[in-house]
């Protein structure tokens, strides 16, 4: 993948996550907002943990130091991209919960 393709893939991912935020907003517009926000945040943490485990297994699966270094760099980049994306989505969902429900 070229740098442009990678950037476009992340852009699509962010757009898709915004769509998820919209759907969550629609789904959770009524009810106990604190509990639902906590549920969403817990799910996002679980996704992050799964990504860490995936890259951790790649790191331990190889003995080649160059592959390990590359894997660690990729894991950090992936984690940063996910963190920023989920931070944006989380802020949108939280904002949606604070807005009055549409009539």
PyMOL CGO cylinders between C-alpha atoms (Angstrom):
from pymol import cmd
from pymol.cgo import CYLINDER

trace = [
    CYLINDER, 0.00, 0.00, 0.00, 1.25, 3.44, -0.83, 0.3, 1, 1, 1, 1, 1, 1,
    CYLINDER, 1.25, 3.44, -0.83, 1.23, 6.28, 1.67, 0.3, 1, 1, 1, 1, 1, 1,
    CYLINDER, 1.23, 6.28, 1.67, -1.78, 7.76, -0.09, 0.3, 1, 1, 1, 1, 1, 1,
    CYLINDER, -1.78, 7.76, -0.09, -3.68, 4.47, 0.12, 0.3, 1, 1, 1, 1, 1, 1,
    CYLINDER, -3.68, 4.47, 0.12, -2.89, 4.16, 3.81, 0.3, 1, 1, 1, 1, 1, 1,
    CYLINDER, -2.89, 4.16, 3.81, -4.09, 7.70, 4.43, 0.3, 1, 1, 1, 1, 1, 1,
    CYLINDER, -4.09, 7.70, 4.43, -7.27, 7.03, 2.47, 0.3, 1, 1, 1, 1, 1, 1,
    CYLINDER, -7.27, 7.03, 2.47, -7.84, 3.82, 4.45, 0.3, 1, 1, 1, 1, 1, 1,
    CYLINDER, -7.84, 3.82, 4.45, -7.59, 5.74, 7.72, 0.3, 1, 1, 1, 1, 1, 1,
    CYLINDER, -7.59, 5.74, 7.72, -9.90, 8.43, 6.35, 0.3, 1, 1, 1, 1, 1, 1,
    CYLINDER, -9.90, 8.43, 6.35, -12.46, 5.75, 5.49, 0.3, 1, 1, 1, 1, 1, 1,
    CYLINDER, -12.46, 5.75, 5.49, -12.03, 4.22, 8.93, 0.3, 1, 1, 1, 1, 1, 1,
    CYLINDER, -12.03, 4.22, 8.93, -12.65, 7.59, 10.58, 0.3, 1, 1, 1, 1, 1, 1,
    CYLINDER, -12.65, 7.59, 10.58, -15.74, 8.17, 8.41, 0.3, 1, 1, 1, 1, 1, 1,
    CYLINDER, -15.74, 8.17, 8.41, -17.01, 4.71, 9.32, 0.3, 1, 1, 1, 1, 1, 1,
    CYLINDER, -17.01, 4.71, 9.32, -16.41, 5.38, 13.02, 0.3, 1, 1, 1, 1, 1, 1,
    CYLINDER, -16.41, 5.38, 13.02, -18.35, 8.64, 12.74, 0.3, 1, 1, 1, 1, 1, 1,
    CYLINDER, -18.35, 8.64, 12.74, -21.20, 6.61, 11.26, 0.3, 1, 1, 1, 1, 1, 1,
    CYLINDER, -21.20, 6.61, 11.26, -20.94, 4.27, 14.23, 0.3, 1, 1, 1, 1, 1, 1,
    CYLINDER, -20.94, 4.27, 14.23, -21.13, 7.30, 16.53, 0.3, 1, 1, 1, 1, 1, 1,
    CYLINDER, -21.13, 7.30, 16.53, -24.26, 8.47, 14.71, 0.3, 1, 1, 1, 1, 1, 1,
    CYLINDER, -24.26, 8.47, 14.71, -25.85, 5.05, 15.10, 0.3, 1, 1, 1, 1, 1, 1,
    CYLINDER, -25.85, 5.05, 15.10, -24.91, 4.89, 18.78, 0.3, 1, 1, 1, 1, 1, 1,
    CYLINDER, -24.91, 4.89, 18.78, -26.37, 8.35, 19.27, 0.3, 1, 1, 1, 1, 1, 1,
    CYLINDER, -26.37, 8.35, 19.27, -29.61, 7.22, 17.62, 0.3, 1, 1, 1, 1, 1, 1,
    CYLINDER, -29.61, 7.22, 17.62, -29.71, 3.97, 19.56, 0.3, 1, 1, 1, 1, 1, 1,
    CYLINDER, -29.71, 3.97, 19.56, -28.89, 5.44, 22.96, 0.3, 1, 1, 1, 1, 1, 1,
    CYLINDER, -28.89, 5.44, 22.96, -30.77, 8.73, 22.74, 0.3, 1, 1, 1, 1, 1, 1,
    CYLINDER, -30.77, 8.73, 22.74, -33.12, 7.71, 25.55, 0.3, 1, 1, 1, 1, 1, 1,
    CYLINDER, -33.12, 7.71, 25.55, -32.40, 6.11, 28.89, 0.3, 1, 1, 1, 1, 1, 1,
    CYLINDER, -32.40, 6.11, 28.89, -29.55, 6.01, 31.38, 0.3, 1, 1, 1, 1, 1, 1,
    CYLINDER, -29.55, 6.01, 31.38, -26.86, 8.03, 29.63, 0.3, 1, 1, 1, 1, 1, 1,
    CYLINDER, -26.86, 8.03, 29.63, -24.13, 7.45, 32.23, 0.3, 1, 1, 1, 1, 1, 1,
    CYLINDER, -24.13, 7.45, 32.23, -24.46, 3.67, 32.03, 0.3, 1, 1, 1, 1, 1, 1,
    CYLINDER, -24.46, 3.67, 32.03, -24.57, 3.71, 28.25, 0.3, 1, 1, 1, 1, 1, 1,
    CYLINDER, -24.57, 3.71, 28.25, -21.54, 5.99, 28.01, 0.3, 1, 1, 1, 1, 1, 1,
    CYLINDER, -21.54, 5.99, 28.01, -19.68, 3.65, 30.38, 0.3, 1, 1, 1, 1, 1, 1,
    CYLINDER, -19.68, 3.65, 30.38, -20.69, 0.65, 28.23, 0.3, 1, 1, 1, 1, 1, 1,
    CYLINDER, -20.69, 0.65, 28.23, -19.38, 2.32, 25.08, 0.3, 1, 1, 1, 1, 1, 1,
    CYLINDER, -19.38, 2.32, 25.08, -16.12, 3.35, 26.74, 0.3, 1, 1, 1, 1, 1, 1,
    CYLINDER, -16.12, 3.35, 26.74, -15.64, -0.19, 28.06, 0.3, 1, 1, 1, 1, 1, 1,
    CYLINDER, -15.64, -0.19, 28.06, -16.15, -1.57, 24.54, 0.3, 1, 1, 1, 1, 1, 1,
    CYLINDER, -16.15, -1.57, 24.54, -13.62, 0.86, 23.11, 0.3, 1, 1, 1, 1, 1, 1,
    CYLINDER, -13.62, 0.86, 23.11, -11.08, -0.14, 25.78, 0.3, 1, 1, 1, 1, 1, 1,
    CYLINDER, -11.08, -0.14, 25.78, -11.64, -3.81, 24.94, 0.3, 1, 1, 1, 1, 1, 1,
    CYLINDER, -11.64, -3.81, 24.94, -10.97, -3.09, 21.27, 0.3, 1, 1, 1, 1, 1, 1,
    CYLINDER, -10.97, -3.09, 21.27, -7.76, -1.30, 22.19, 0.3, 1, 1, 1, 1, 1, 1,
    CYLINDER, -7.76, -1.30, 22.19, -6.70, -4.18, 24.42, 0.3, 1, 1, 1, 1, 1, 1,
    CYLINDER, -6.70, -4.18, 24.42, -7.34, -6.65, 21.58, 0.3, 1, 1, 1, 1, 1, 1,
    CYLINDER, -7.34, -6.65, 21.58, -5.17, -4.59, 19.24, 0.3, 1, 1, 1, 1, 1, 1,
    CYLINDER, -5.17, -4.59, 19.24, -2.37, -4.54, 21.83, 0.3, 1, 1, 1, 1, 1, 1,
    CYLINDER, -2.37, -4.54, 21.83, -2.59, -8.31, 22.23, 0.3, 1, 1, 1, 1, 1, 1,
    CYLINDER, -2.59, -8.31, 22.23, -2.46, -8.79, 18.46, 0.3, 1, 1, 1, 1, 1, 1,
    CYLINDER, -2.46, -8.79, 18.46, 0.69, -6.72, 18.04, 0.3, 1, 1, 1, 1, 1, 1,
    CYLINDER, 0.69, -6.72, 18.04, 2.19, -8.22, 21.18, 0.3, 1, 1, 1, 1, 1, 1,
    CYLINDER, 2.19, -8.22, 21.18, 1.76, -11.70, 19.73, 0.3, 1, 1, 1, 1, 1, 1,
    CYLINDER, 1.76, -11.70, 19.73, 3.46, -10.59, 16.50, 0.3, 1, 1, 1, 1, 1, 1,
    CYLINDER, 3.46, -10.59, 16.50, 6.32, -9.19, 18.54, 0.3, 1, 1, 1, 1, 1, 1,
    CYLINDER, 6.32, -9.19, 18.54, 6.87, -12.42, 20.45, 0.3, 1, 1, 1, 1, 1, 1,
    CYLINDER, 6.87, -12.42, 20.45, 6.31, -14.66, 17.42, 0.3, 1, 1, 1, 1, 1, 1,
    CYLINDER, 6.31, -14.66, 17.42, 9.50, -13.59, 15.71, 0.3, 1, 1, 1, 1, 1, 1,
    CYLINDER, 9.50, -13.59, 15.71, 13.11, -13.68, 16.75, 0.3, 1, 1, 1, 1, 1, 1,
    CYLINDER, 13.11, -13.68, 16.75, 14.31, -11.30, 14.01, 0.3, 1, 1, 1, 1, 1, 1,
    CYLINDER, 14.31, -11.30, 14.01, 15.16, -7.96, 15.69, 0.3, 1, 1, 1, 1, 1, 1,
    CYLINDER, 15.16, -7.96, 15.69, 14.33, -5.95, 12.54, 0.3, 1, 1, 1, 1, 1, 1,
    CYLINDER, 14.33, -5.95, 12.54, 10.87, -7.53, 12.27, 0.3, 1, 1, 1, 1, 1, 1,
    CYLINDER, 10.87, -7.53, 12.27, 10.30, -6.91, 15.98, 0.3, 1, 1, 1, 1, 1, 1,
    CYLINDER, 10.30, -6.91, 15.98, 11.31, -3.26, 15.65, 0.3, 1, 1, 1, 1, 1, 1,
    CYLINDER, 11.31, -3.26, 15.65, 9.07, -2.78, 12.62, 0.3, 1, 1, 1, 1, 1, 1,
    CYLINDER, 9.07, -2.78, 12.62, 6.19, -4.49, 14.42, 0.3, 1, 1, 1, 1, 1, 1,
    CYLINDER, 6.19, -4.49, 14.42, 6.61, -2.23, 17.45, 0.3, 1, 1, 1, 1, 1, 1,
    CYLINDER, 6.61, -2.23, 17.45, 6.62, 0.87, 15.24, 0.3, 1, 1, 1, 1, 1, 1,
    CYLINDER, 6.62, 0.87, 15.24, 3.49, -0.33, 13.44, 0.3, 1, 1, 1, 1, 1, 1,
    CYLINDER, 3.49, -0.33, 13.44, 1.78, -1.09, 16.75, 0.3, 1, 1, 1, 1, 1, 1,
    CYLINDER, 1.78, -1.09, 16.75, 2.55, 2.40, 18.06, 0.3, 1, 1, 1, 1, 1, 1,
    CYLINDER, 2.55, 2.40, 18.06, 1.27, 4.02, 14.86, 0.3, 1, 1, 1, 1, 1, 1,
    CYLINDER, 1.27, 4.02, 14.86, -1.85, 1.87, 14.88, 0.3, 1, 1, 1, 1, 1, 1,
    CYLINDER, -1.85, 1.87, 14.88, -2.47, 2.61, 18.54, 0.3, 1, 1, 1, 1, 1, 1,
    CYLINDER, -2.47, 2.61, 18.54, -2.05, 6.34, 17.99, 0.3, 1, 1, 1, 1, 1, 1,
    CYLINDER, -2.05, 6.34, 17.99, -4.41, 6.36, 15.03, 0.3, 1, 1, 1, 1, 1, 1,
    CYLINDER, -4.41, 6.36, 15.03, -7.02, 4.34, 16.92, 0.3, 1, 1, 1, 1, 1, 1,
    CYLINDER, -7.02, 4.34, 16.92, -6.66, 6.46, 20.04, 0.3, 1, 1, 1, 1, 1, 1,
    CYLINDER, -6.66, 6.46, 20.04, -7.23, 9.71, 18.12, 0.3, 1, 1, 1, 1, 1, 1,
    CYLINDER, -7.23, 9.71, 18.12, -10.12, 8.25, 16.14, 0.3, 1, 1, 1, 1, 1, 1,
    CYLINDER, -10.12, 8.25, 16.14, -11.84, 6.89, 19.24, 0.3, 1, 1, 1, 1, 1, 1,
    CYLINDER, -11.84, 6.89, 19.24, -11.20, 10.11, 21.11, 0.3, 1, 1, 1, 1, 1, 1,
    CYLINDER, -11.20, 10.11, 21.11, -13.09, 11.95, 18.36, 0.3, 1, 1, 1, 1, 1, 1,
    CYLINDER, -13.09, 11.95, 18.36, -15.89, 9.39, 18.28, 0.3, 1, 1, 1, 1, 1, 1,
    CYLINDER, -15.89, 9.39, 18.28, -16.17, 9.34, 22.07, 0.3, 1, 1, 1, 1, 1, 1,
    CYLINDER, -16.17, 9.34, 22.07, -16.44, 13.13, 22.14, 0.3, 1, 1, 1, 1, 1, 1,
    CYLINDER, -16.44, 13.13, 22.14, -19.18, 13.01, 19.49, 0.3, 1, 1, 1, 1, 1, 1,
    CYLINDER, -19.18, 13.01, 19.49, -21.12, 10.35, 21.38, 0.3, 1, 1, 1, 1, 1, 1,
    CYLINDER, -21.12, 10.35, 21.38, -20.77, 12.22, 24.68, 0.3, 1, 1, 1, 1, 1, 1,
    CYLINDER, -20.77, 12.22, 24.68, -21.92, 15.42, 22.98, 0.3, 1, 1, 1, 1, 1, 1,
    CYLINDER, -21.92, 15.42, 22.98, -24.90, 13.58, 21.51, 0.3, 1, 1, 1, 1, 1, 1,
    CYLINDER, -24.90, 13.58, 21.51, -25.93, 12.34, 24.95, 0.3, 1, 1, 1, 1, 1, 1,
    CYLINDER, -25.93, 12.34, 24.95, -25.87, 15.88, 26.29, 0.3, 1, 1, 1, 1, 1, 1,
    CYLINDER, -25.87, 15.88, 26.29, -28.05, 17.26, 23.47, 0.3, 1, 1, 1, 1, 1, 1,
    CYLINDER, -28.05, 17.26, 23.47, -31.80, 17.13, 24.03, 0.3, 1, 1, 1, 1, 1, 1,
    CYLINDER, -31.80, 17.13, 24.03, -33.54, 14.27, 22.20, 0.3, 1, 1, 1, 1, 1, 1,
    CYLINDER, -33.54, 14.27, 22.20, -35.12, 15.30, 18.91, 0.3, 1, 1, 1, 1, 1, 1,
    CYLINDER, -35.12, 15.30, 18.91, -38.90, 15.37, 18.88, 0.3, 1, 1, 1, 1, 1, 1,
]
cmd.load_cgo(trace, "trace")
